[in-house]
């Protein structure tokens, strides 16, 4: 791949990685996917997030937490939805107050790290997420978010180690495979990236984000037919048409490493 197209592909992959962090699905082995970063009773998740409105969900979780400050799931839900709203200062201030009372609660530490990651404070995110996985190595989302943070800092070796740690906890997780693939793409290894995304897209838990990452890498690798098919599979006709036109530009300048 030429330096021009590698740089463009890396930038796009980086944006896709952050989007994956924000909206990835929580895979339970052998079961359905639940919204990532939402912890606690399923009923609360459904009631608070059913409308897919982060503002309403944040208000719902804030109300729950106000009525019961021991409700960790409500605290995490409030922080998550503040993050998804883009209210990073408020989320950071709230997380700091919560951590002052529970400094070693791994879920709070991890969520604070995800807030820093989403707001572009990558070094701070690494510090928090490293601590979170030390406190609790069983949370694949924390390992995966740590991988994203390392990717955004250009440390692909540490990113790969983090993704592999996530896969050790949640084998064949399509979200983690997709993130690892995009990391490989940013490092210039499109062949490995495409193979990982092909594996991820075959999972029953794979969603449109995973498939569109596959489309992106396919276009960068010159496989325009696959990129077009994947775009048409998930995107509205007008958006698919514009996306395909863009993929044609990518394919015209791409060669596989």
VOPAGU-2260 file (C-alpha; in pm, 1 decimal, decimal comma):
REM VOPAGU-2260
SITE   aa  ch    i         X         Y         Z
SITE  UNK   A    0       0,0       0,0       0,0
SITE  UNK   A    1     129,5     348,4     -76,4
SITE  UNK   A    2     204,8     580,0     215,2
SITE  UNK   A    3     -87,9     803,2     114,5
SITE  UNK   A    4    -344,5     524,6     129,1
SITE  UNK   A    5    -192,6     367,1     439,0
SITE  UNK   A    6    -223,0     700,9     620,6
SITE  UNK   A    7    -583,5     740,8     508,0
SITE  UNK   A    8    -668,7     384,8     602,9
SITE  UNK   A    9    -509,4     428,8     944,7
SITE  UNK   A   10    -711,6     741,7    1012,0
SITE  UNK   A   11   -1035,5     573,4     909,7
SITE  UNK   A   12    -953,2     265,1    1111,6
SITE  UNK   A   13    -881,3     481,3    1413,7
SITE  UNK   A   14   -1221,3     646,9    1387,8
SITE  UNK   A   15   -1386,1     308,6    1348,4
SITE  UNK   A   16   -1200,9     178,3    1653,5
SITE  UNK   A   17   -1334,1     460,5    1868,5
SITE  UNK   A   18   -1684,7     401,1    1733,2
SITE  UNK   A   19   -1647,5      36,6    1822,2
SITE  UNK   A   20   -1554,1     134,1    2175,2
SITE  UNK   A   21   -1860,2     354,2    2204,7
SITE  UNK   A   22   -2113,4     112,3    2063,8
SITE  UNK   A   23   -1974,2    -238,2    2083,5
SITE  UNK   A   24   -2201,9    -525,1    2184,5
SITE  UNK   A   25   -2147,3    -721,6    2504,6
SITE  UNK   A   26   -2129,4   -1085,5    2393,5
SITE  UNK   A   27   -2224,5   -1357,7    2636,9
SITE  UNK   A   28   -2084,1   -1690,4    2521,0
SITE  UNK   A   29   -2363,4   -1903,2    2383,7
SITE  UNK   A   30   -2623,5   -1631,1    2447,1
SITE  UNK   A   31   -2762,9   -1306,6    2308,3
SITE  UNK   A   32   -2574,6    -980,1    2287,9
SITE  UNK   A   33   -2646,8    -705,3    2541,9
SITE  UNK   A   34   -2543,8    -341,3    2518,1
SITE  UNK   A   35   -2181,0    -300,4    2617,2
SITE  UNK   A   36   -2086,0    -105,4    2930,6
SITE  UNK   A   37   -2436,7    -153,2    3075,0
SITE  UNK   A   38   -2409,3    -361,7    3390,9
SITE  UNK   A   39   -2678,9    -488,9    3622,6
SITE  UNK   A   40   -3029,4    -625,6    3590,0
SITE  UNK   A   41   -3159,7    -672,6    3236,5
SITE  UNK   A   42   -3485,1    -499,4    3329,4
SITE  UNK   A   43   -3302,4    -179,2    3409,2
SITE  UNK   A   44   -3114,6    -198,2    3082,1
SITE  UNK   A   45   -3431,9    -243,5    2879,6
SITE  UNK   A   46   -3626,5      28,0    3060,5
SITE  UNK   A   47   -3347,5     279,9    3056,6
SITE  UNK   A   48   -3212,4     223,5    2707,3
SITE  UNK   A   49   -3507,7      91,9    2511,3
SITE  UNK   A   50   -3563,7     426,6    2340,9
SITE  UNK   A   51   -3191,4     440,3    2251,7
SITE  UNK   A   52   -3188,0     797,8    2383,3
SITE  UNK   A   53   -2875,7     856,5    2596,0
SITE  UNK   A   54   -3024,8    1168,7    2753,7
SITE  UNK   A   55   -3336,5     987,1    2875,0
SITE  UNK   A   56   -3127,7     689,8    2981,6
SITE  UNK   A   57   -2886,5     910,4    3176,7
SITE  UNK   A   58   -3179,4    1075,2    3356,2
SITE  UNK   A   59   -3325,9     733,2    3433,5
SITE  UNK   A   60   -3002,4     599,8    3581,8
SITE  UNK   A   61   -2942,2     925,9    3770,0
SITE  UNK   A   62   -3284,6     887,1    3930,6
SITE  UNK   A   63   -3208,7     526,6    4022,4
SITE  UNK   A   64   -2874,1     620,6    4171,6
SITE  UNK   A   65   -3018,9     915,1    4366,1
SITE  UNK   A   66   -3273,2     685,9    4526,8
SITE  UNK   A   67   -3007,9     422,4    4605,3
SITE  UNK   A   68   -2643,0     539,5    4610,3
SITE  UNK   A   69   -2532,5     177,3    4660,4
SITE  UNK   A   70   -2670,5      83,8    4316,4
SITE  UNK   A   71   -2350,2      29,2    4117,7
SITE  UNK   A   72   -2538,5     -66,4    3799,6
SITE  UNK   A   73   -2722,6     267,7    3809,5
SITE  UNK   A   74   -2395,6     457,0    3857,9
SITE  UNK   A   75   -2233,3     279,6    3564,4
SITE  UNK   A   76   -2540,3     331,0    3346,5
SITE  UNK   A   77   -2542,5     703,1    3427,1
SITE  UNK   A   78   -2173,8     739,5    3336,1
SITE  UNK   A   79   -2209,3     536,9    3018,1
SITE  UNK   A   80   -2494,8     744,0    2887,1
SITE  UNK   A   81   -2325,9    1072,6    2977,5
SITE  UNK   A   82   -2031,5     946,9    2772,5
SITE  UNK   A   83   -2254,3     854,3    2479,5
SITE  UNK   A   84   -2411,9    1201,8    2496,7
SITE  UNK   A   85   -2065,7    1353,7    2462,9
SITE  UNK   A   86   -2099,0    1516,5    2807,0
SITE  UNK   A   87   -1739,6    1429,3    2892,0
SITE  UNK   A   88   -1675,5    1698,9    3151,1
SITE  UNK   A   89   -1986,9    1602,6    3344,3
SITE  UNK   A   90   -1908,1    1233,4    3307,9
SITE  UNK   A   91   -1549,2    1288,8    3425,0
SITE  UNK   A   92   -1659,4    1496,0    3725,8
SITE  UNK   A   93   -1922,4    1238,8    3822,5
SITE  UNK   A   94   -1679,9     949,7    3781,7
SITE  UNK   A   95   -1420,5    1124,6    3998,7
SITE  UNK   A   96   -1674,0    1169,4    4279,1
SITE  UNK   A   97   -1787,7     808,9    4255,0
SITE  UNK   A   98   -1429,8     678,8    4258,2
SITE  UNK   A   99   -1350,0     885,9    4565,9
SITE  UNK   A  100   -1592,6     664,4    4755,0
SITE  UNK   A  101   -1500,5     340,5    4577,3
SITE  UNK   A  102   -1142,6     377,1    4450,2
SITE  UNK   A  103   -1091,9       6,2    4386,4
SITE  UNK   A  104   -1420,3     -71,6    4212,4
SITE  UNK   A  105   -1300,8    -212,0    3877,1
SITE  UNK   A  106   -1620,5    -133,8    3685,6
SITE  UNK   A  107   -1603,3     232,6    3786,1
SITE  UNK   A  108   -1233,1     252,6    3703,7
SITE  UNK   A  109   -1297,3      92,4    3365,0
SITE  UNK   A  110   -1586,0     324,6    3283,7
SITE  UNK   A  111   -1376,2     627,5    3378,9
SITE  UNK   A  112   -1111,1     496,6    3139,7
SITE  UNK   A  113   -1369,6     464,4    2862,7
SITE  UNK   A  114   -1480,0     822,8    2924,0
SITE  UNK   A  115   -1121,0     940,1    2886,0
SITE  UNK   A  116   -1082,7     729,9    2572,5
SITE  UNK   A  117   -1399,2     867,2    2412,0
SITE  UNK   A  118   -1292,2    1223,5    2492,3
SITE  UNK   A  119    -952,1    1176,3    2328,9
SITE  UNK   A  120    -741,7    1166,3    2647,7
SITE  UNK   A  121    -560,6     850,1    2548,1
SITE  UNK   A  122    -275,2     849,8    2800,2
SITE  UNK   A  123    -519,8     903,0    3086,3
SITE  UNK   A  124    -736,9     626,7    2941,6
SITE  UNK   A  125    -442,9     385,2    2938,0
SITE  UNK   A  126    -361,5     457,6    3302,6
SITE  UNK   A  127    -718,3     395,6    3416,2
SITE  UNK   A  128    -781,1      92,4    3196,7
SITE  UNK   A  129    -452,0     -71,3    3295,8
SITE  UNK   A  130    -562,5     -32,7    3655,7
SITE  UNK   A  131    -907,2    -168,1    3575,9
SITE  UNK   A  132    -776,0    -488,0    3417,1
SITE  UNK   A  133    -535,7    -531,8    3708,3
SITE  UNK   A  134    -826,6    -508,7    3950,3
SITE  UNK   A  135   -1044,7    -739,9    3740,0
SITE  UNK   A  136    -897,4    -931,9    3448,8
SITE  UNK   A  137   -1230,8   -1091,8    3359,9
SITE  UNK   A  138   -1383,3    -783,2    3192,4
SITE  UNK   A  139   -1319,5    -820,7    2821,5
SITE  UNK   A  140   -1458,4    -474,1    2748,5
SITE  UNK   A  141   -1186,5    -314,2    2961,7
SITE  UNK   A  142    -914,1    -512,1    2782,1
SITE  UNK   A  143   -1062,3    -418,8    2444,4
SITE  UNK   A  144   -1093,3     -49,8    2534,8
SITE  UNK   A  145    -731,4     -58,4    2653,5
SITE  UNK   A  146    -633,2    -196,5    2314,1
SITE  UNK   A  147    -812,8      92,1    2145,1
SITE  UNK   A  148    -630,6     342,8    2365,8
SITE  UNK   A  149    -294,5     190,7    2277,0
SITE  UNK   A  150    -389,5     195,0    1908,6
SITE  UNK   A  151    -468,8     564,2    1927,1
SITE  UNK   A  152    -123,3     618,7    2076,9
SITE  UNK   A  153      32,5     416,5    1794,4
SITE  UNK   A  154     148,2     135,1    2023,4
SITE  UNK   A  155      20,6    -157,0    1816,6
SITE  UNK   A  156     216,6    -422,9    2005,0
SITE  UNK   A  157      53,9    -338,2    2336,9
SITE  UNK   A  158    -279,9    -300,9    2162,3
SITE  UNK   A  159    -252,2    -653,4    2024,2
SITE  UNK   A  160    -167,9    -790,9    2369,4
SITE  UNK   A  161    -475,7    -620,6    2510,2
SITE  UNK   A  162    -703,5    -759,4    2238,8
SITE  UNK   A  163    -562,8   -1106,7    2290,6
SITE  UNK   A  164    -630,5   -1072,9    2662,9
SITE  UNK   A  165    -990,1    -980,5    2576,1
SITE  UNK   A  166   -1018,9   -1282,9    2348,5
SITE  UNK   A  167    -885,8   -1506,5    2624,6
SITE  UNK   A  168   -1183,2   -1394,6    2832,6
SITE  UNK   A  169   -1435,7   -1390,1    2547,2
SITE  UNK   A  170   -1315,4   -1624,7    2269,9
SITE  UNK   A  171   -1412,6   -1540,9    1911,2
SITE  UNK   A  172   -1583,4   -1219,1    2021,9
SITE  UNK   A  173   -1656,0   -1039,6    1691,9
SITE  UNK   A  174   -1612,9    -693,9    1844,6
SITE  UNK   A  175   -1265,2    -774,7    1973,5
SITE  UNK   A  176   -1170,0    -948,2    1649,1
SITE  UNK   A  177   -1286,8    -640,0    1460,0
SITE  UNK   A  178   -1084,7    -408,3    1682,1
SITE  UNK   A  179    -776,4    -626,5    1643,8
SITE  UNK   A  180    -829,2    -627,9    1267,7
SITE  UNK   A  181    -843,8    -249,8    1252,2
SITE  UNK   A  182    -529,9    -235,8    1462,9
SITE  UNK   A  183    -359,0    -459,0    1208,9
SITE  UNK   A  184    -486,0    -231,0     930,3
SITE  UNK   A  185    -339,5      75,0    1101,8
SITE  UNK   A  186     -11,4    -113,2    1125,2
SITE  UNK   A  187     -26,9    -176,4     750,4
SITE  UNK   A  188    -106,9    -548,8     755,9
SITE  UNK   A  189    -426,8    -554,7     550,4
SITE  UNK   A  190    -402,7    -926,5     480,0
SITE  UNK   A  191    -423,4   -1013,4     849,7
SITE  UNK   A  192    -690,1    -748,1     904,3
SITE  UNK   A  193    -911,1    -890,5     631,3
SITE  UNK   A  194    -877,0   -1246,4     763,2
SITE  UNK   A  195    -975,4   -1136,2    1114,3
SITE  UNK   A  196   -1274,9    -940,2     988,7
SITE  UNK   A  197   -1388,2   -1231,3     776,5
SITE  UNK   A  198   -1380,7   -1446,3    1090,6
SITE  UNK   A  199   -1562,5   -1179,1    1292,5
SITE  UNK   A  200   -1835,1   -1126,8    1032,6
SITE  UNK   A  201   -1921,8   -1496,8    1035,9
SITE  UNK   A  202   -2023,9   -1482,2    1402,8
SITE  UNK   A  203   -2392,8   -1488,4    1489,8
SITE  UNK   A  204   -2318,2   -1191,2    1717,0
SITE  UNK   A  205   -2162,5    -975,7    1444,4
SITE  UNK   A  206   -2351,7    -656,2    1369,9
SITE  UNK   A  207   -2342,0    -390,8    1099,7
SITE  UNK   A  208   -2040,5    -217,8    1256,0
SITE  UNK   A  209   -1831,0    -531,8    1219,5
SITE  UNK   A  210   -1943,9    -584,9     860,8
SITE  UNK   A  211   -1875,6    -224,4     763,4
SITE  UNK   A  212   -1527,3    -246,7     913,4
SITE  UNK   A  213   -1485,9    -552,1     689,6
SITE  UNK   A  214   -1605,8    -343,5     395,8
SITE  UNK   A  215   -1355,5     -68,1     475,7
SITE  UNK   A  216   -1060,5    -305,4     495,0
SITE  UNK   A  217   -1176,7    -490,9     184,5
SITE  UNK   A  218   -1181,7    -163,8      -9,1
SITE  UNK   A  219    -839,3     -65,8     119,8
SITE  UNK   A  220    -715,6    -407,8      10,2
SITE  UNK   A  221    -858,2    -363,5    -339,9
SITE  UNK   A  222   -1150,8    -606,9    -299,1
SITE  UNK   A  223   -1414,1    -365,9    -423,7
SITE  UNK   A  224   -1678,3    -629,5    -499,4
SITE  UNK   A  225   -1687,7    -745,3    -137,3
SITE  UNK   A  226   -1684,7    -389,0      -5,1
SITE  UNK   A  227   -1981,4    -298,1    -226,2
SITE  UNK   A  228   -2177,8    -608,9    -126,5
SITE  UNK   A  229   -2125,8    -538,1     243,1
SITE  UNK   A  230   -2222,8    -172,2     203,4
SITE  UNK   A  231   -2546,4    -269,2      28,5
SITE  UNK   A  232   -2620,3    -527,3     297,3
SITE  UNK   A  233   -2642,5    -282,1     586,5
SITE  UNK   A  234   -2669,5      77,1     461,3
SITE  UNK   A  235   -2968,8     269,8     324,0
SITE  UNK   A  236   -2956,0     297,0     -57,4
SITE  UNK   A  237   -2841,5     660,5     -73,9
SITE  UNK   A  238   -2572,8     614,0     190,7
SITE  UNK   A  239   -2464,6     284,6      34,3
SITE  UNK   A  240   -2423,4     457,5    -303,0
SITE  UNK   A  241   -2208,2     734,7    -155,1
SITE  UNK   A  242   -2006,8     483,9      46,8
SITE  UNK   A  243   -1944,6     264,0    -256,4
SITE  UNK   A  244   -1823,5     566,2    -453,4
SITE  UNK   A  245   -1578,6     640,0    -175,5
SITE  UNK   A  246   -1467,9     276,6    -161,6
SITE  UNK   A  247   -1395,6     292,6    -534,7
SITE  UNK   A  248   -1157,5     579,6    -463,5
SITE  UNK   A  249    -988,6     372,3    -196,2
SITE  UNK   A  250    -963,6      64,9    -416,6
SITE  UNK   A  251    -814,2     266,3    -701,3
SITE  UNK   A  252    -513,9     356,2    -489,8
SITE  UNK   A  253    -477,9      44,7    -276,2
SITE  UNK   A  254    -251,5    -255,9    -300,2
SITE  UNK   A  255    -240,3    -544,9     -56,2
SITE  UNK   A  256      66,7    -578,1     163,2
